[in-house]
Amino acid sequence: MPHSFPLSIKTVKIGNEPKRTVFYPQVYDMQNQGLEAAINRTITYQTQQLIHQQVGNMPTTVEEMLGLYEIKNNQRQILSLSLSNYTYHFHAAHGMTYIKSLTFDPQKGEQCELKDLFKPESDYIKRLSTLINTQIKQRDIQLLGTFTAIRPDQDFYIADKALVIYFQLYEITPYYVGFPMFPISVFDIQDIINEKGPLGRMAVNN
């Protein structure tokens, strides 16, 4: 039995200090409580990983930390969300932000990786990289070096009828550029998407 969408989402908070607070989402009221628990565990773990990434190996004091989330998609049996963590360390030149995204397919009861969105035989890495290269030129995005290709597990989220591929700060661009986001319409990659996966559902026009 399919889960009713949109899923119900509540906000959970870690910390009570004004300058050290992390907010993250949890789903509730799902018919499949085992799946609900699994989704919530994954979100909580990723939230904690971001915190660890910010404070794990840093010798300096954390002056400020703010964790936020955005629900990117909560329809057509797909939940896609992003978690961000901004942290400023004592005497640092500037704060550092990381973003991580999670996409779930409750219909199949699993979390989706980038490769799951495409047909097994498709060269999705080459196809997406070409589309991103075109956008880099069109938008005149400043790079740290030459962009060749995305990673097989490149960061992504799904928003409406678009697959958004993005890169971390410093991954391919200078800090001042911010997070380079590359929205790709599902209709531009329709021939290689897995029709039974999340992007296949997004490509249906009804």
N, C-alpha and C positions, 0 to 999 in steps of 0.2 A: 504494500500500500504506500503510495507516494506521500511524502511529508508535505504538509500545507506550507506554502510560501506566501509572503515572506516569513522567515523564521523570527521568533521573538528573541530580542536581544536586550540584555541589561549591561550596565557599566559597573565594573568592579574597580576599586581604587587601592593602590599600595601607597602607604605613607600619608601623613597628615600635615607635614610641613608645607607652607605655601610654595617654597622653591624646590621642593623634592617630592613630587607626586607623579605616580604612574597610573594612567587609566587604561583599562583593556576590556574587551567585550567577553561576554559569556552567553551562550544560547540557552533557552529554557523552554519548557512545555513541548518538547518534541515527543512524538509517539514512541520512537525508538530511543529508550533511555540509555542504552549501551552506546549508541552512536553519539548521542548528546554528550555523554561523559568523555568519549574519545575526542570529539571536536574541542571541548573545553580544556581537556588536558593538553592538547597540541597548542592551543592559543596561549595558555598559561606558561607552558614550557618556552615558547618562542619569546614571550614577554620577558621571562627571566634570563634567557640567553642574551637579549639586547642589553639588559642591565649589566650582566657579567662582562659583555663585550666592552662596555663603557668603563667599568671600574676594575675589571679583573687584573690587569697588569700595570695599572697606572699608580705611580708612587705618590702623586699629589692628591690633595683633598678635593672632593666633589663639592663645588659651591652651589650648583644648581642642576636639577634633573627634571625633565618633563617628558612623560610618556603619554602619547595620544594614539587614537586609532581612527580609521575611517572605514565605513562599510562601503565597498565599491560596487557590489552587486548582491542582491538578496531577492532574486526572482528566478523563474524557470528552473527550479531545482538546483540552483548554484549559489553558493555563498562564497564571495571573494572579499577579502578585507586586507588592509595594511596596518601595520603597527610601526610607530616611529618613536625614537628615543633621542632627545636632545640633552646633552650633558656638557656643562662648563666646569673645567677643572681650574683650581686656584692658579693664577698667573699664566694661564694659557692665552695664546694670541686670540683665539676665538673658540666658541663651543663646537662640538662635533655632533652630527646627527646621523643615525642609521635608520633605514627603513627596511622592513621585511614584510612580505605578503604571504598570505595563506589562502588557498582556494580549495573548497570542499565540494564534492559531488555526493550529497546525501542519497541520491537515487541509487548510486552504486555503493554507498557507504564507505567512501574513501577520500583521502586527500589527493589532489591532483598535482603532478609535476608537469613541467612544460612539455615534455615528450608525450605525455598522456593526451594532449590536446590534438595530436596529429596522427595521421595514418602511419603505421609502423615503417613502411618502406619510403616514406617521404623524407627528403633532405630539408627538414624544417629549419635547421641551423643556417644553411646557405640562403634559403629563401628569405627568412626574417632579417638576416644580416644585410642582404642586398637592399631590402626595403628601408632598413635603418640608415644605411649608407646614403641612400637618396635623400632621406629627411635631413641628415647631417649637412649635406650640401645645400639643400633648399633653405634650411633655417640658419645656415652659416654658423653652426655650433663650433666653438673653439675646442680643440682636442689637445690632450697632452702628448699624443703620438699619433700613429696611423691606426685607424680602426679597421680591423680585419674581420672579426666574427664574434658573435655572442658565445657565451659558454652554453653547453648543453642544458645546464640547470639555471640559466639566467633568471634574474628576478622578474616577476610579472604579476599582473592582476587582470581580472576581467571586469570591464565596466560597460554595461549595456551591450552594444554590438561591436565592441572593440576589444582587442587584446592589447594591453599596454605593457611594453617591455621597458624596463628602466635599469639604470646603473647607479651604483653608490657614489658618494662624493669621492673624488680623486680616482675613480675606477678608469674613466676614459677622458675626463674633463677637469680643468682647474676648479678649485673650490668655489670661486665666485659664480660659476655657471649654475650651481645648485644641482639638483637631481635631474639628469637628462631623461626625460620621459618620451617614449615613442609609441603613440597610439596607432594601431594597425587595424583597419576595418576587417571584420570577419569575411566580408565579400571579396576582399583582395587576396585572400588565402583560402577561399572556399574549396578549391580543388584538392588541397592537402589536409584539410582538417578532418579529424575523426568525427564522422557524422553522429555517432552515438555518444560522443563526449560533450562537455560543456559548450564548446564553441559551435558544435553542430546544432545545439538547442538555441543558441543565440542567433544563428543564421536564418532560422525560420521566421517568416515575416508576420505570422499572426500574433 
